[in-house]
């Protein structure tokens, strides 16, 4: 390299370090997009996107225990809004027969969570977008175009899957309910726009019936892989394989409500009947924390190990020096599951703990 090139490189590095230090002094508050990571849930009406988000947030306080990681709502009213959904989830097991789930969102809504160490200001934000499933059912509905826009900025995509539709009646209504081709086209558009590494989490909802044994879980995994084969084959192609991770995560949003049978109504449409597991059944979710665990590990690693000079330099100033935050995230992420129904369908280095003590590098 010439002296001129070395001088230019040195100035560039110095400028990056200077800008990053200034960012730290200002509390990591540059542009919103610099400190906000977008997570979007894509799924049709009734799949359970809203219930997943509510349970995911509620369960964090239970599974984090004495860990120093903190995830909390930032927007006024978000906690109350989510708590309302959780209260509805608590009421679901109260009857032996459950006619349906909780009402979904009628509008596009964004929840912003601060992520950091307890007792300190958040290091970065996670913004979850919840939108009406009708946007997937009918792209011509006013406002549906915003889904594609939001997906483009998202680093993590949670594909909400109605598991009974995937499995029951030989999967006859899987495409009609889960809209797999629509999901595939949205993911294609997302991955075409830029080369930022992305995580796709295939999230199996209402899966209580299918996880009673390891054999049942293995059968569910095979069915999910087959049901989403076009998507999985697409992300395995070319350079997409190097920058796209995919995880399968079956969650039990209520835990004590299971599918009892599936049938067809007079018009030939599907009807799924659910029931409580017992008269005294209570809200008992399982594994709704898993999508959040995978998300946080992937996000932290993408900024710590990524190749975007400006953002990496900024994050090194905030996170690379802050070993306490790195350790807190890694402690929480160490609970990521990868068996008994859970599976890493496409691996990536950002899905794993980084070398060194407590994930520090």
Secondary structure, 3 states (H helix, E strand, C coil): CCHHHHHHHHHHHHHHHHHHHHHHHCCCCCCHHHHEEEEEEECCCCCCHHHHHHHHHHHHHHHCCCCCEEEEECCCCHHHHHHHHHHHHHHHCCCCEECCCCCCCCCCEEEEEEEEECCCCCCEEEEEEECCCHHHHCCCCCCCHHHHHHHHHEEEEEEEEEHHHHHHHHHCCHHHHHCHHHHHHHHHHHHHHCCCCEEEEEEEECCHHHCCCHHHHHHHHHHHHHHCHHHHHHHCCCCHHHHEEEEEEECECCCCEEEEEEEECCCCCEEEEEEECCCCCCCCCECCCHHHHHHHHHHHHHHHHCCCHHHHHHHHHHHHCCHHHHHHHHHHHCCCCCCCCCEEEECCHHHCCCCCHHHCC
